[in-house]
């Protein structure tokens, strides 16, 4: 139904977006746009059902990969895009998250006790214990 009601649509990636942040985005777009998140197979099925009415929707199908959602709107796309980018916030590093930039750790003595070696091992950083503290090699 949203595909019929709204002439314009964004495909947005939602990796590493928490539920609080998603709620904030929905609130900021209320009245101007509708955010739709769902199973990729269901979204593909809905688009295929609308292909007879609007053949241009076929271009969306290859973009439905990974953790994505749709933002449907009748407003100016640039304005909605700016609102979405305004809600983008830097997040603390979590296990398994991919860093947006390269991180280099210099070889030095950390001053941390030997009980923290597992932390460095999980990050793939080679260490040794010298004089009761962890040293990065």
C-alpha positions as CSV (number, residue, x, y, z in Angstrom):
1,X,0.0,0.0,0.0
2,X,2.9,2.4,0.8
3,X,4.2,1.8,-2.7
4,X,1.0,3.2,-4.1
5,X,0.5,6.1,-1.6
6,X,4.0,7.5,-1.8
7,X,5.7,8.5,-5.1
8,X,9.3,8.7,-3.6
9,X,11.3,6.1,-1.7
10,X,14.8,5.7,-0.1
11,X,16.5,2.4,0.5
12,X,18.5,2.9,3.8
13,X,21.1,0.7,5.4
14,X,20.4,0.1,9.1
15,X,23.5,-1.7,10.3
16,X,24.5,-0.8,13.9
17,X,21.4,1.3,14.4
18,X,19.9,0.8,17.9
19,X,16.2,0.7,18.7
20,X,16.4,4.0,20.5
21,X,18.0,5.7,17.5
22,X,15.5,4.1,15.2
23,X,12.7,5.5,17.3
24,X,14.3,9.0,17.3
25,X,14.4,8.8,13.5
26,X,10.8,7.8,13.2
27,X,9.7,10.6,15.5
28,X,11.7,13.2,13.5
29,X,10.2,12.1,10.2
30,X,6.6,11.8,11.5
31,X,4.2,13.5,9.2
32,X,6.8,13.9,6.4
33,X,7.8,10.3,5.8
34,X,7.2,6.7,6.8
35,X,10.0,4.3,7.8
36,X,9.4,0.6,6.9
37,X,11.7,-2.1,8.2
38,X,11.0,-5.7,7.6
39,X,12.2,-9.1,6.2
40,X,13.9,-8.7,2.9
41,X,11.9,-11.6,1.3
42,X,8.6,-10.0,2.3
43,X,9.8,-6.6,0.9
44,X,10.8,-8.2,-2.3
45,X,7.5,-10.0,-2.5
46,X,5.6,-6.8,-2.0
47,X,7.6,-5.0,-4.7
48,X,7.1,-7.9,-7.2
49,X,3.3,-7.7,-6.5
50,X,3.4,-4.0,-7.6
51,X,5.6,-4.4,-10.7
52,X,2.5,-4.4,-13.1
53,X,1.4,-1.0,-11.8
54,X,4.9,0.5,-11.7
55,X,7.7,-1.3,-13.6
56,X,10.3,1.2,-12.4
57,X,10.2,-0.6,-9.0
58,X,12.3,-3.4,-10.5
59,X,15.3,-1.2,-9.9
60,X,14.9,-1.5,-6.1
61,X,15.2,-5.3,-6.0
62,X,19.0,-5.6,-6.3
63,X,19.4,-3.1,-3.4
64,X,17.5,-5.2,-0.9
65,X,20.5,-6.9,0.6
66,X,21.6,-7.0,4.2
67,X,20.0,-4.9,6.9
68,X,17.9,-2.4,4.9
69,X,14.7,-0.5,5.2
70,X,12.5,1.9,3.2
71,X,11.7,5.5,3.8
72,X,8.6,6.5,1.8
73,X,7.8,10.2,1.4
74,X,5.9,12.8,-0.7
75,X,8.3,15.6,0.4
76,X,11.5,16.8,-1.2
77,X,14.1,14.0,-1.2
78,X,17.0,16.3,-0.3
79,X,15.2,17.6,2.8
80,X,14.4,14.0,4.0
81,X,18.0,12.9,3.3
82,X,19.3,15.8,5.4
83,X,16.9,14.9,8.3
84,X,18.2,11.2,8.1
85,X,21.8,12.4,8.1
86,X,21.2,14.7,11.1
87,X,20.2,11.6,13.1
88,X,23.5,9.9,12.3
89,X,25.5,9.7,15.5
90,X,29.0,8.2,16.2
91,X,28.7,5.0,18.3
92,X,31.1,3.4,20.7
93,X,33.0,0.4,19.4
94,X,31.3,-2.9,20.0
95,X,32.5,-6.5,19.5
96,X,32.1,-7.5,15.8
97,X,31.5,-3.9,14.6
98,X,33.5,-2.6,11.7
99,X,35.5,0.6,12.3
100,X,34.8,3.5,9.9
101,X,38.5,4.3,9.8
102,X,41.8,2.5,10.2
103,X,43.1,2.2,13.8
104,X,46.8,1.8,14.5
105,X,48.0,0.9,18.0
106,X,51.7,1.9,18.6
107,X,54.1,-0.6,20.3
108,X,54.3,0.6,23.9
109,X,53.8,-0.4,27.6
110,X,50.1,0.0,28.5
111,X,50.5,0.1,32.2
112,X,47.6,-2.4,32.5
113,X,47.7,-5.5,34.7
114,X,48.1,-9.0,33.2
115,X,44.4,-9.8,33.7
116,X,43.5,-7.6,30.6
117,X,45.5,-9.7,28.1
118,X,42.3,-11.4,26.8
119,X,41.0,-8.0,25.7
120,X,44.0,-7.5,23.5
121,X,44.0,-11.1,22.2
122,X,40.3,-10.6,21.2
123,X,41.4,-7.6,19.1
124,X,44.2,-9.6,17.5
125,X,46.9,-7.4,19.1
126,X,50.1,-9.3,20.0
127,X,51.3,-8.6,23.6
128,X,53.7,-9.7,26.2
129,X,53.8,-9.2,29.9
130,X,56.9,-7.5,31.2
131,X,57.4,-6.3,34.8
132,X,53.8,-7.1,35.7
133,X,52.2,-4.9,32.9
134,X,51.1,-5.6,29.4
135,X,53.3,-4.4,26.6
136,X,52.1,-4.1,23.0
137,X,54.5,-5.5,20.5
